[in-house]
């Protein structure tokens, strides 16, 4: 897999297409906004005439109100990479969303849990009824290192840390430490 990365409007699309033409490749978009239909302004989304017939994946596949996380991207891009490679073509990752790129290249294994899980919903309900302070205090007892890094206004990460603990029995600090030790999936 090749990766063409950088900020918006630096020529990534044209380079990705040129590489795909030269090396029989297909493009996988690594842009967090290009995946959404209708969000063309400000995303420098590839125009049909710019593709030169090269397939572009992960572009215009979701409605703007559909959630899409970095874990979703890693799963989708991993499937696309395997499919493109299996057909004897070169996957070319093109985009500028650093979190997406880093997670895919490292092969990040996201902790159990998914948005909307029963555990997450119960924790969100507790935050509404008992307050985020109670959840942060609970996290302090389970994972002091994670709790120390979080502010009361970071309800999402407090809930995520408790969710990982409840689903896996492993603290998010331990999960993240083990993830950093794994060798990257791609060079």
C-alpha positions in Angstrom: 0.0 0.0 0.0 1.2 3.5 -0.8 0.1 6.6 1.2 -0.2 10.1 -0.1 -0.8 12.4 2.9 -0.9 16.0 3.7 -3.2 19.1 4.1 -6.0 20.1 1.9 -5.2 21.5 -1.6 -1.6 20.3 -1.8 -2.1 18.0 -4.8 -2.7 14.7 -3.1 -5.6 13.8 -5.4 -3.7 14.3 -8.6 -0.6 12.5 -7.2 -2.8 9.6 -6.1 -4.4 9.3 -9.5 -1.0 9.5 -11.3 0.4 6.7 -9.0 -2.7 4.6 -9.6 -2.3 5.0 -13.3 1.4 4.1 -13.2 1.1 1.2 -10.8 -2.4 -0.3 -11.5 -3.8 1.0 -8.3 -7.1 2.1 -6.7 -7.5 5.0 -4.3 -8.8 4.7 -0.7 -9.8 8.1 0.6 -8.5 8.8 4.1 -10.5 12.0 4.6 -13.0 12.2 7.4 -15.3 14.5 5.5 -15.1 13.1 1.9 -16.9 10.0 3.1 -20.1 12.0 3.4 -22.4 12.7 0.5 -23.0 16.4 -0.3 -20.1 17.8 1.6 -18.2 18.8 -1.5 -17.4 22.4 -0.6 -14.3 22.7 1.6 -13.3 19.1 1.3 -11.6 19.3 -2.1 -13.5 16.1 -3.0 -12.3 14.5 -6.2 -14.4 15.4 -9.2 -15.4 12.7 -11.7 -13.2 14.1 -14.4 -10.2 14.1 -12.0 -10.3 10.4 -11.4 -9.2 9.5 -14.9 -11.4 6.3 -14.4 -9.4 5.2 -11.3 -11.8 3.8 -8.7 -12.0 5.9 -5.6 -13.2 4.2 -2.5 -14.7 5.6 0.8 -16.0 8.8 -0.9 -19.7 9.8 -0.8 -20.9 6.6 0.9 -22.6 8.1 4.0 -25.3 10.6 4.8 -24.0 13.6 6.8 -26.0 12.6 9.9 -24.5 9.1 10.0 -21.8 8.6 12.6 -18.4 7.3 11.4 -15.5 6.8 13.8 -11.8 6.2 13.4 -12.6 2.5 14.3 -15.1 2.4 11.4 -12.5 3.9 9.1 -9.9 1.3 10.1 -12.3 -1.5 9.5 -13.5 -0.1 6.1 -10.0 0.7 4.9 -8.6 -2.6 6.0 -11.4 -4.4 4.1 -10.8 -2.2 1.0 -7.0 -2.8 1.1 -7.4 -6.6 1.3 -10.0 -6.6 -1.6 -7.9 -4.3 -3.8 -4.7 -6.3 -3.1 -6.5 -9.6 -3.7 -7.4 -8.4 -7.2 -3.7 -7.7 -7.9 -4.1 -4.0 -7.7 -2.2 -1.5 -5.5 -4.1 0.2 -2.8 -3.2 3.9 -2.6 -4.3 5.7 0.6 -5.0 9.4 -0.1 -6.0 11.9 2.5 -5.2 14.2 5.3 -7.0 13.0 8.4 -4.0 12.2 10.5 -6.0 10.2 13.1 -7.4 7.9 10.4 -4.0 7.4 8.7 -2.2 6.8 12.0 -4.7 4.3 13.2 -4.8 2.3 9.9 -1.0 2.3 9.5 -0.4 1.3 13.1 -3.1 -1.4 12.9 -4.8 0.0 16.0 -7.0 -2.6 17.7 -9.7 -0.6 19.3 -10.9 -1.7 22.7 -14.3 -3.5 22.9 -17.4 -1.5 22.8 -19.3 0.5 20.2 -21.3 3.6 20.1 -24.8 2.9 21.4 -23.9 -0.2 23.3 -26.0 -1.1 26.3 -23.1 -0.3 28.7 -22.5 3.0 27.1 -26.2 3.9 27.2 -26.3 3.0 30.9 -23.2 5.2 31.6 -24.7 8.1 29.7 -27.9 7.8 31.7 -25.9 7.7 34.9 -24.1 10.9 33.8 -27.4 12.6 33.3 -28.9 11.4 36.6 -25.9 11.2 38.9 -23.5 13.7 37.3 -20.2 13.3 35.5 -18.4 13.9 38.7 -19.6 10.5 40.1 -18.3 8.7 37.0 -15.0 10.5 37.1 -14.6 9.5 40.8 -15.4 5.9 39.8 -12.8 6.0 37.1 -10.2 7.4 39.6 -10.6 4.2 41.7 -10.3 1.9 38.6 -7.8 3.8 36.5 -6.2 6.7 38.3 -3.8 7.5 35.4 -6.7 7.9 32.9 -8.8 9.9 35.4 -5.8 12.3 36.0 -5.7 13.2 32.3 -9.5 13.9 32.0 -11.5 17.0 32.9 -15.1 16.9 34.0 -16.2 18.4 30.7 -14.7 15.4 28.8 -17.8 13.2 29.5 -17.3 11.2 26.3 -13.8 10.0 27.3 -14.8 9.4 30.9 -17.6 7.2 29.7 -15.4 5.5 27.2 -12.8 4.6 29.8 -15.5 3.1 32.1 -17.1 1.3 29.1 -13.8 -0.4 28.2 -13.3 -1.4 31.9 -16.8 -2.9 32.2 -16.7 -4.7 28.9 -13.1 -6.1 29.1 -11.9 -5.9 32.7 -8.9 -4.0 31.3 -8.3 -0.3 32.0 -8.1 2.0 29.0 -4.6 3.0 30.2 -3.5 -0.7 30.0 -5.2 -1.1 26.6 -3.4 1.9 25.2 -0.1 0.9 26.6 -0.3 -2.5 25.0 -1.4 -0.9 21.7 1.7 1.3 21.6 3.9 -1.7 22.0 2.6 -3.5 18.9 4.5 -3.1 15.7 2.8 -1.2 13.0 0.7 -3.1 10.5 2.2 -1.2 7.5 5.5 0.4 7.0 
